[in-house]
Structures are given as structure tokens and as C-alpha cells.
Amino acid sequence: MANAFEKAGKSTARTGNWLNRLTGRDKPVIPVVRLQGTISSEQRPGRLNIASVEPLLKRAFAVKRAPAIAIIINSPGGSPVQSRLISKMIRDMADEHDKQVLVFVEDVAASGGYFIAVAGDVIIADPSSIVGSIGVIYAGFGFEEAIAKLGIKRRIHTAGRNKSSLDPFVPEKPEDVERLKGFELDIHQVFIDHVKARRAERLKGDDDDLFTGEWWTAMRGLDLGLIDELGDMHSVLRARFGKKLVLRPIAPKRGLLQLPRLPFASQLNAGTIASETIAALEDRALWSRFGL
């Protein structure tokens, strides 16, 4: 009787192994999440934020067979708040599901893009990738002379003496600039603390070198401890998990309500065109800082 049970068990095991091979369940599966674009709370194409990224991360970490999650980052930065929220969610899900996170940098992971990248257990980049830019920047315009030439006067009425701080149509005030710099220092410290907490002893440079807002190629970033390896996703994953590896891209779901809208005349108003143009210029400015 014992022999019969043993034979039955071995037969079941062989059947299970055969089915696993037939269905590919014997191969390691790695979900791949691509995070590309500037980081902003605005819901528009080419932007990254917690609302657009969260569904992708949930689907990726829900793959039980996956020994790790691969995240591709290609971002010049943007909102510090959205960067922190995305980075925190990656770590929270990695800890909850007990999975390793491998981050692969393409053209650039700078500023907020690097903030997200350090959520990974390992950061891999192409030798020519750009990493770093651990700093905070505020940029605006001053139009007070332009409107004066046009004979336009700016009228501001506020409740609260600082409500009109940094209004682009009035002369800049030293006290407003000082307040802004304090604001930037607070956010910069959050960035520094995050990098130090995640990279810890792997960092090899001094604070005066690492946290000036400067950016580097990945080759230099490797020397400074900002990344862990040089390489590309396919080569690294095959070396770690074998040639039978199966990559599972996690892309946004698109239903009927998410199909691109046709440019009907009613949508082509001056406000919409101006808004889209400004958004495009803002994105272009972020990418162009890195020659991209």
C-alpha cells in the first residue's frame, strides 16, 4: 500500500512539473513598471504622480510568483511632494510583499526622479545615464517692467501681508526671497535625509559634494555611491534570474473613457491652448537642463 501511495505521489509531482513547464509557471516572472515623465500633481500625459503610479505598483506587487519588481525610471524631476509619495509607496509595498525592488535608470533620474530611484534596493544605470541633482529649485518670471511699458497697472488687495509674495507682476521683495530660500532649505533637507536613510553606508562622497544640486553621469554616480551597478535591465535580470526569465510589463489600463479625445472645436479655446503650451514648455525646460 505504501508503495502505491509513493508511486501516486511521484506521478502527481511529475504531472505538476509537466504542467508547470507547459504553462511556463516554472519560469521566474518579473513585473516591469515604467515611470517616465516629469513629476507633477497635474493629470495629463507625460506626468508622473501618485494617482497615476499607484495602480501600476499595486498590480506589479500583486504578482505572487515574482521574486522581484523591476522599475524603470526616466524622469528629470518635478514635484517634491509627488516624488516622496511615490517613493514611499514603493517601499511600503516592497516591505508588505517582501519583494526586492530593482531600479533601472534610462536617460535620467535626477532631482525628484532620483528621489524615487532611491526607493529601490538596487539602482542600476547605463554608463551614460544622468543621476543626482539632489537639490531644490524655484524658477519664475518678473513682468513688472513689461506691463509698465504697456501702461498696465497691477492692483492687489489682500488680507494678510504676505499673501501676494512673489507675485510676478510686482517688484521682487528681499523678505519674500529670504522666506522662499527657507522654504527651499526645508524641502532640501527632506531630500537629503531620504537619500542618506536609503543609501546609508553606500554613499562615498562628502555632503558638500553630494547635495549641492549637481548631477553626474552614472559612471561618476557609481564612484559616489549614488547607484550600485552599471548595466541594462535585460542583461542584469537574466544574470540574476536566468535566461528563462519572463518579463511582464505593467502598463496603464485604457478603457473607452480613457481613449484620446478628438480635438473638437469646442475644446480648442484660448485657455486650453495656453495651458497646454505652458505645460509643454515646463516639461521641455526640465528635460533640457540635462541636454535631453
C-alpha positions in Angstrom: 0.0 0.0 0.0 2.8 2.4 0.9 4.5 1.8 -2.5 1.2 2.5 -4.2 0.9 5.9 -2.4 4.5 6.7 -3.2 4.0 5.9 -6.8 0.8 8.0 -6.9 2.7 10.9 -5.3 5.6 10.7 -7.7 3.1 10.6 -10.6 1.3 13.6 -9.4 4.6 15.5 -8.9 5.6 14.6 -12.5 2.3 15.8 -13.8 2.6 19.0 -11.9 6.1 19.6 -13.2 5.0 18.9 -16.7 2.0 21.3 -16.4 4.3 24.0 -14.9 6.7 23.6 -17.9 3.8 23.7 -20.4 2.3 26.8 -18.9 5.6 28.5 -18.2 4.9 28.6 -14.4 8.4 27.1 -13.8 10.0 30.3 -15.1 10.6 33.3 -12.9 8.3 36.3 -13.7 9.5 39.9 -13.1 6.8 42.6 -13.4 8.2 45.8 -15.1 6.8 49.2 -14.2 8.0 52.1 -16.4 7.9 55.6 -14.7 8.6 58.1 -17.4 7.9 61.8 -17.4 8.1 64.9 -15.3 6.6 64.7 -11.8 3.5 66.8 -11.1 0.1 66.5 -9.5 -1.5 67.5 -12.8 -3.3 64.7 -14.5 -2.0 64.9 -18.1 0.0 62.7 -20.4 3.7 62.7 -19.7 3.3 63.4 -16.0 4.0 61.2 -13.0 2.1 61.4 -9.7 0.8 59.1 -7.0 -2.6 58.9 -8.7 -1.2 57.5 -11.9 1.5 55.4 -10.4 -0.3 53.7 -7.6 -2.5 51.3 -9.8 0.7 50.2 -11.6 2.5 49.4 -8.4 -0.4 47.5 -6.9 -0.6 45.3 -10.0 3.1 44.7 -10.0 3.4 43.7 -6.4 0.3 41.5 -6.6 2.2 39.1 -8.8 2.9 36.4 -6.2 5.3 34.4 -8.3 7.6 37.4 -8.8 10.9 37.2 -6.8 11.5 40.9 -7.5 9.9 44.0 -9.1 11.7 46.0 -11.8 11.1 49.7 -12.1 12.4 51.7 -15.0 12.9 55.4 -14.3 13.3 58.2 -16.8 12.5 61.5 -15.2 14.1 64.9 -14.8 12.2 65.6 -11.6 9.4 67.9 -10.6 7.1 68.0 -7.5 8.9 67.1 -4.3 5.6 66.0 -2.7 4.6 63.6 -5.5 8.2 62.3 -5.6 8.1 61.4 -1.9 4.7 59.9 -2.1 5.7 57.6 -5.0 9.0 56.6 -3.3 7.2 55.9 0.0 4.6 53.7 -1.7 7.3 51.7 -3.5 9.0 51.0 -0.1 5.7 50.3 1.7 4.6 47.7 -0.9 8.1 46.1 -1.1 8.0 45.6 2.7 4.4 44.4 2.7 5.0 41.8 0.0 8.6 41.1 0.9 9.9 41.7 -2.6 13.2 43.1 -3.8 12.9 46.3 -5.9 15.4 46.7 -8.8 15.5 50.3 -10.2 16.9 50.8 -13.8 17.7 54.3 -14.8 17.4 55.1 -18.5 18.3 58.6 -19.7 17.9 60.4 -16.4 16.9 60.0 -12.8 17.5 63.5 -11.5 16.1 65.6 -8.7 12.6 64.1 -8.0 13.4 61.2 -10.4 16.4 60.3 -8.2 14.2 60.7 -5.1 12.0 57.9 -6.5 15.0 55.8 -7.6 16.5 55.5 -4.1 13.4 53.6 -3.1 15.0 50.7 -4.9 17.1 48.1 -3.1 19.5 48.2 -6.0 19.9 51.0 -8.6 21.3 50.1 -12.0 22.0 52.6 -14.7 23.5 52.9 -18.2 27.1 54.4 -18.0 25.8 57.5 -19.8 22.7 57.9 -17.7 22.3 61.1 -15.6 21.8 60.8 -11.9 21.7 63.1 -8.8 20.7 66.7 -8.8 19.9 66.5 -5.1 18.6 70.0 -4.6 15.6 72.2 -4.8 14.9 74.9 -7.4 12.3 77.6 -7.8 12.0 79.5 -11.1 9.7 82.2 -12.2 9.4 85.4 -14.2 9.2 89.1 -13.4 6.8 91.0 -15.7 6.6 94.3 -13.8 8.7 96.2 -16.4 6.8 94.6 -19.3 3.4 95.7 -18.0 4.7 99.1 -17.2 5.7 99.6 -20.8 2.2 98.6 -21.9 0.7 101.1 -19.5 -0.8 98.4 -17.3 -1.0 98.8 -13.5 -1.2 95.8 -11.1 -3.8 96.2 -8.4 -3.6 93.8 -5.4 -5.8 93.8 -2.3 -5.0 91.2 0.3 -6.0 90.1 3.8 -2.6 89.0 5.2 0.6 91.0 4.5 2.4 88.0 2.8 -0.5 86.9 0.6 1.0 88.4 -2.5 4.5 87.1 -2.0 6.5 86.6 -5.2 3.7 88.0 -7.5 5.4 88.1 -10.9 3.8 91.4 -11.8 5.2 93.4 -8.9 8.9 94.1 -8.0 10.6 91.3 -6.0 10.9 91.9 -2.3 14.1 90.8 -0.4 12.0 89.5 2.5 10.0 87.3 0.1 13.2 85.9 -1.4 14.5 85.1 2.1 11.3 83.3 3.0 11.5 81.3 -0.2 15.0 80.3 0.5 14.0 79.0 3.9 11.2 77.0 2.3 13.7 75.5 -0.2 16.1 74.6 2.6 13.3 72.7 4.4 12.5 70.6 1.3 16.2 70.1 0.5 16.7 68.6 4.0 13.9 66.2 3.4 15.6 65.1 0.2 19.0 64.8 1.9 17.6 62.7 4.8 15.8 60.4 2.4 18.9 59.7 0.4 21.0 59.2 3.5 18.4 56.8 5.0 18.1 54.7 1.9 21.8 54.7 0.7 23.4 54.9 4.1 26.9 53.5 4.1 26.9 53.1 0.3 27.4 56.9 -0.1 31.0 57.6 -0.7 31.1 61.4 -1.2 31.0 64.3 1.3 27.8 66.2 1.8 29.3 69.3 0.2 29.8 67.2 -3.0 26.6 65.1 -3.0 23.9 67.5 -2.0 24.7 70.7 -4.0 22.2 70.0 -6.7 24.9 68.9 -9.1 24.3 65.9 -11.4 26.6 63.3 -12.8 26.9 60.5 -15.3 26.2 57.1 -13.9 29.9 56.3 -14.1 30.7 59.1 -11.6 27.5 58.3 -9.7 28.8 54.8 -9.1 32.0 56.2 -7.6 29.9 58.4 -5.3 27.7 55.6 -4.2 24.6 57.1 -5.8 24.0 53.9 -7.8 25.0 50.3 -7.3 25.8 48.9 -10.8 26.2 49.8 -14.4 24.2 47.8 -16.9 20.9 47.4 -18.7 17.7 45.8 -17.5 17.6 42.7 -19.7 21.3 41.7 -19.1 21.1 42.3 -15.3 17.8 40.4 -14.9 18.9 37.5 -16.9 22.2 37.3 -15.0 20.2 37.3 -11.7 17.2 35.2 -12.5 18.3 33.0 -15.5 17.7 33.1 -19.3 14.2 31.6 -18.9 13.1 34.8 -17.2 9.7 36.2 -18.2 9.2 40.0 -18.1 5.7 41.2 -17.5 5.2 44.8 -18.5 2.7 46.6 -16.2 1.0 49.3 -18.4 -1.9 51.6 -17.6 -5.2 50.2 -18.4 -7.2 52.0 -21.1 -10.9 51.8 -21.2 -13.4 53.5 -23.5 -13.4 56.6 -21.3 -9.6 56.9 -21.4 -9.3 56.9 -25.2 -7.6 60.0 -26.6 -10.2 62.8 -27.2 -10.6 64.3 -30.6 -9.7 67.9 -30.9 -13.2 69.2 -31.3 -13.5 72.9 -32.0 -15.2 73.4 -28.6 -12.0 72.2 -26.9 -9.7 74.5 -28.9 -10.2 77.6 -26.8 -7.5 80.0 -25.9 -7.3 78.9 -22.3 -6.8 75.3 -23.2 -4.2 76.1 -25.8 -2.3 78.4 -23.4 -2.4 75.8 -20.6 -1.2 73.0 -22.8 1.6 75.2 -24.2 2.8 76.3 -20.8 2.8 72.7 -19.6 4.8 71.6 -22.6 7.3 74.4 -22.1 7.7 73.5 -18.4 8.3 69.9 -19.3 10.8 70.9 -22.0 12.7 73.1 -19.6 13.1 70.3 -17.1 14.4 67.8 -19.7 16.6 70.4 -21.5 18.6 71.0 -18.3 20.2 67.6 -18.9 20.6 68.0 -22.6 17.6 65.8 -23.4 
